[in-house]
Amino acid sequence: MANPTQPNVGFTPERESSNPEKSPIPPPPSFVASPPGFPPPKLHLQQDQASSRSVKTPNVLSPANGVTTGSPVPHLSTPPGPPVFTSPVRPAAVPFRTSPASPQPLAFSSASSLPTSSSPLQFSNGSFESQHQVSDSIEDHVPLGESSFVLFSAHKVLKRKKQANVPSLGFGALVSPGREVSMGPQIIQRDPHRCQSCGAYANIYCNILLGSGQWQCVICRKLNGSEGEYIAHSKEDLHRFPELSSPMFDYVQTGNKRPGFVPVSDSRMSAPIVLVIDECLDEPHLHHLQSSLHAFVDSLPPITRLGIILYGRTVSVYDLSEEAMASADVLPGDKSPSQESLKALIYGTGIYLSPMHASLAVAHSIFSSLRAYKLNVPEVSRDRCLGTAVEVALAIIQGPSADLSRGVVKRSGGNSRIIVCAGGPNTYGPGSVPHSFSHPNYPYMEKTAIKWMENLGCEAHRHNTIIDILCAGTCPVRVPILHPLAKTSGGVLVLHDDFGEAFGVNLQRASARSAGSHGLLELRTSDDILITQVVGPGEESHVDTHETFKNDTALYIQMLSVEETQSFSLSMETEGDIKSDFVFFQFAIQYSNVYQADVSRVITVRLPTVDSISAYLESVQDEVAAVLIAKRTLLRAKNHSDAIDMRATIDERIKDIALKFGSQLPKSKLHSFPKELSLLPELLFHLRRGPLLGSIIGHEDERSVLRNLFLNASFDLSLRMVAPRCLMHREGGTFEELPAYDLAMQSDAAVVLDHGTDVFIWLGHCSLIFKGAELAADEGRSAAALAACRTLAEELTEYRFPAPRILAFKEGSSQARYFVSRLIPAHKDPPYEQEARFPQLRSLTSEQRTKLKASFVHFDDPSFCEWMRSLKVVPPQPS
């Protein structure tokens, strides 16, 4: 790859776009450098999660015909699905859980819950001449289940190339390889049957020749042998094979099939965690950090092995065998540690990784012994040798060259994890930059530091170690230097206001994230469908399979880690008109899970093709389409200037969709936006003015971190980051879900706004102003409303990583601007339009509506309807 040190990126195929039309939407760059960007292969890879009010409830695709309905998945993932609200909703002030309300994923059957990997394959090919009976594919008998591993932007595909390849709307899918479900897919503990021509796996949609057991590949349509396994009297007899009875299944190879391998007991918990802690903190920050660290070690399972390292001008590696005092071995921080010093450390008498059941008291004593920075030096100018400290942490995790016991190699489950707690930039030793930007050699030193951090992250990835960097405080940490270290290792960089509550929660959730390793994603499509761009936490992998599979055209993506909080965004086009009634997509994810089983998870999807544009638009999933558009757009918005340019592309995209799929009004230059996509323009309006592309975030470090998090995030978090979810507290502890409009700011209400990485609680004046004898009762109601809102916010974000800030403030306070800026300013619209898009207004009295109107301050931001009309597009009516 041209740029192997920039994973988490996006790449584009080395072909010209198959759509010769001029498009107002600029094509993605053929090579992406900054966050998400890797080399152009035969496809495009780029970097890259709750559900909003769904005006159009997406359907679940059935394996048989592509469309049927289903019920939400009962398992909560990152973040948990929103509660299903009516008006008013169920009694709330207590936590409640439900599954995502939208979009509904493809229907898959499920059974157990371990995942899997493939091994050597042996097939024999057959030919049509020797067969006499062909079975139809047997997908009609699949029991309905659900999975959110794959979400398509539409449940149908247009047959005509010119119609299908309209770039303003686009077609694609979101794939979440590491997503866990309460009831996992069916497990197969044998070698898979794979097409000898293209490498695709046998699946539920294959035609089977019952007399010979041969099967026809759905990707390349070649016949393959099954070594007699698929010989049957009827297709019902084939149901005993999981791969022929479910669209999703796992091939699993456990440790007992690997000679010389001894699984570690309770391997899920045995991978070590090393804390790398900044010791250059002032007293207030240190106090908060100590509280978070104490709570963190109390939350760890007893078997978890922990290491503790401090860094400043030197690196202190704490000996966890010393119970009487906090004792550490100290290494210089101005250069990388020598092999001799590391060997002396590792083979010495100290214990630097110890299970919590043996070292909990020692860890607490170490944290209590930490002291604030004493010198009179500004935060940004303090010497911090973060790079050297991470090198030492990696050496501690690796230990001796190999942990050998009588010739048997033991390995811990999952990925090891280094968690850096940073309060400032890396300004000393390798990978550092000068304290001041005015240094005459700063640009060169920054470039050198970035390269050094990338290499260190790659080294950590090679040793199955993930580096998460949790930053806090007011001192800029120089995100461009630190981010490559986290990214190339498969970790994340998160900014916090301080080392308090949100930091402590993220510390715990970072350590608890289950992560598989050695992940490889294989993507195969039929009927001249091309994957033109991939955005996600990986890089293209050039896997040579042609000795085994002669015509393998799959796209292979090396995943940096396999986690539930991630997804890959795929953009697709067709090379020509499609003649078949269905197209097929197969996703194969190979990885080692936290239990040290090798997993090959195979998901096959069949979508119907249509000629009718109306039928296609009806099948479009607005929320998935919006997230795919947002990821493609954010990939190009590398800085604030780019973000401004990308707002213009959103405008052009809306106009082009209206032109291509809408209709022109009689005797007018206005085009109506297609009614089938009623939710899409509002989601894109939120994207345009929200923190991802708008001007809400001021500092470039914050914008960069938010962008990189979004490009890799799962569908649920991505959707919430694009468009906030608004919930109004009602009497009796219920909540009503409302559009995210400023009309929700009613003085007698309390409102929760979930915007992915931030959750806001807004309290109106009337819930806080008390008079006379009702003072005590009103205070109690106000406290109850705030407690209910807080409980709801915590419940909605219980499993989200990174954990969001939860901020509460009163109407009219200076902080309320954070809340107001994320709502659509609908107060400027005429009353009939307000009622159409915000029906709750009809329940207000005329006096209440007058007071609401008078509470708004005039500013120049257009409302959603004003924005659409400025583009000469008539907004769709809400469904």
Buried (B, 14 or more C-beta within 10 A) or exposed (E): BEBBBBBBBBBBBEBEBBBEEEBBBEBBBBBBEBBBBBBBBBBBBBBBBBBBBBBBEBBBBBBBEBBBEBEBBEBBBBBBBBBBBEBBBBEBBEEBBBBBBBBBBBBBBBBEEBBBBBEEBEBEEBEEEEBEEEBEBBBEBBEBBBBBBBBBBBBBBBBBBBBBBBBBBBBBBBBBBBBBBEBBBBBBEEBBBBBBBBBBBBBBBBBBBBBBBBBBBBBBBBBBBBEEBBBBEEBEBBBEBBBBBBBBBBBBBBBEEEEEBBBBEEBBBBBBBBBBBBBBBBEEBBBBBBBBBBBBBEBBEEBBBBBBBBBBBBBBBBBBBBEEEBBBBEBBBEEBBEEEBBBEBBEEEBBBBBBBEBBBEBBBBBBEEBEEBEEEEEBBBBBBBBBBBBBBBBBBBBEEEEEEEEEEEBBBBBBBBBBBBBBBBBBBBBBBBBBEEEEEEBEEBBEBBBEBBBBBBBBBBEEBBBBBBBBBBEBBBBBBBBBBBBBBBBBBBBBBEBBBBBBBBBBBBBBBBBBBBBBBBBBBBBBBBBBBBBBBBBBBBEBEBEEEBEEBBBBBBBBBBBBBBBBBBBBBBBEEBBEEEBBBBBBBBBBBBBBBBBBBBBBBBBBBBBEEBEEBBBBBBBBBBBBBBBBBBBBBBBEBEBBEEBBEBBBBBBBBBBBBBBEEEEEEEBBBBBBBBBBBBBBBBBBBBBBBBBEBBEEEBBBBBBBBBBBBBBBBBBBBBBBBBBBBBBEEBBBBBBBBBBBBBBBEBBBBBBBBBBBBBBBBBBBBEBEEEEEEEBEEBBEBBBEBBBBBBBBBBBBBBBBBBBBBBBBEEEEBEBBBBBBBBBBBBEEEBBBBBBEBBEEBEEEBBEBBEEBBEEEEEBBBBBBBBEBBBBBBEBE
